[in-house]
Structure formats: structure tokens, C-alpha cells
Amino acid sequence: MNTQSLLRARMASQTIARRGFSTTRPRFDSPFHYPEGPRSGLPFNPKTRFFWLRYWTFMGVGFSIPFGMAVWHTYKA
């Protein structure tokens, strides 16, 4: 291995090790800042009492609609 490639490999490893992952602090006074944390981006509340029933009803209806349409189109006159 020549010295130039060795130097390039050493510099690449230092660059990666020195990279810092940081974010700016949230500006809650800005109208463009959304709430943070778990479940904040969901359009529903999974902590309600009958969430499981609403979820499985929605999934069952949503899954059966394409098959119901296919059967209806198959057997219509």
C-alpha cells in the first residue's frame, strides 16, 4: 500500500469520527414547529378505550372493499 492511499484512509476515518449529529433547539413560538414525541404524528389516538375495535373495523372494511368490488363486477349483468 502506498503512502498516499494510507494517508487518504486515515483522513477519511478521522472525518467520520469527527462528524457530530446535532439539531437546533426547537422553536415552539414558530408556527412551523410541530409537536414532538411518540404518537404526536398520528392522526388518531391509540390510547382511547375502544381503539382496538375502531382499528380492526377500519382494517376489515378497507381490506374487503377491493374484493367486494371485484365480486360485484364479476357477477353484474
C-alpha positions as CSV (number, residue, x, y, z in Angstrom):
1,M,0.0,0.0,0.0
2,N,1.5,3.3,-0.9
3,T,1.6,6.3,1.5
4,Q,-0.9,8.4,-0.4
5,S,-3.7,5.8,-0.1
6,L,-2.7,5.2,3.6
7,L,-3.0,8.9,4.3
8,R,-6.3,9.1,2.5
9,A,-7.7,6.2,4.6
10,R,-6.6,7.8,7.8
11,M,-8.1,11.2,6.9
12,A,-11.4,9.5,6.0
13,S,-11.7,7.7,9.3
14,Q,-10.9,10.9,11.2
15,T,-13.6,12.8,9.2
16,I,-16.2,10.2,10.0
17,A,-15.3,10.0,13.7
18,R,-15.4,13.8,14.0
19,R,-18.8,14.2,12.4
20,G,-21.3,15.4,15.0
21,F,-25.0,14.7,14.8
22,S,-26.8,17.7,16.4
23,T,-30.0,19.5,15.9
24,T,-31.1,23.0,16.5
25,R,-33.2,23.6,19.6
26,P,-37.0,23.5,18.8
27,R,-38.6,26.9,18.4
28,F,-42.0,26.5,19.9
29,D,-43.0,30.1,19.1
30,S,-42.7,29.3,15.4
31,P,-45.9,28.3,13.5
32,F,-43.9,25.8,11.6
33,H,-42.8,23.7,14.5
34,Y,-44.9,20.6,15.1
35,P,-45.2,18.8,18.5
36,E,-42.6,16.2,19.3
37,G,-42.6,12.8,20.9
38,P,-44.2,9.4,20.5
39,R,-47.7,9.3,18.9
40,S,-47.5,13.0,18.1
41,G,-47.6,12.4,14.3
42,L,-50.5,10.0,14.3
43,P,-53.9,11.2,13.1
44,F,-55.7,9.1,15.7
45,N,-55.3,8.4,19.4
46,P,-54.3,4.8,20.2
47,K,-54.8,5.3,23.9
48,T,-58.6,5.5,23.8
49,R,-60.8,2.8,25.2
50,F,-62.2,1.2,22.1
51,F,-59.3,2.0,19.7
52,W,-58.8,-1.7,19.0
53,L,-62.4,-2.0,17.8
54,R,-62.2,1.0,15.5
55,Y,-58.8,-0.1,14.2
56,W,-60.0,-3.7,13.3
57,T,-63.2,-2.4,11.8
58,F,-61.4,0.1,9.6
59,M,-58.9,-2.5,8.5
60,G,-61.6,-5.1,7.8
61,V,-63.7,-2.7,5.8
62,G,-60.7,-1.3,3.9
63,F,-59.4,-4.8,3.1
64,S,-62.7,-6.1,2.0
65,I,-63.7,-3.2,-0.3
66,P,-61.4,-4.2,-3.3
67,F,-62.5,-7.8,-3.1
68,G,-66.2,-6.8,-2.8
69,M,-65.8,-4.6,-5.9
70,A,-64.2,-7.4,-7.8
71,V,-67.0,-9.8,-6.9
72,W,-69.7,-7.2,-7.8
73,H,-68.0,-6.5,-11.2
74,T,-67.7,-10.3,-11.9
75,Y,-71.4,-11.1,-11.2
76,K,-73.1,-8.0,-12.5
77,A,-75.2,-8.3,-15.7
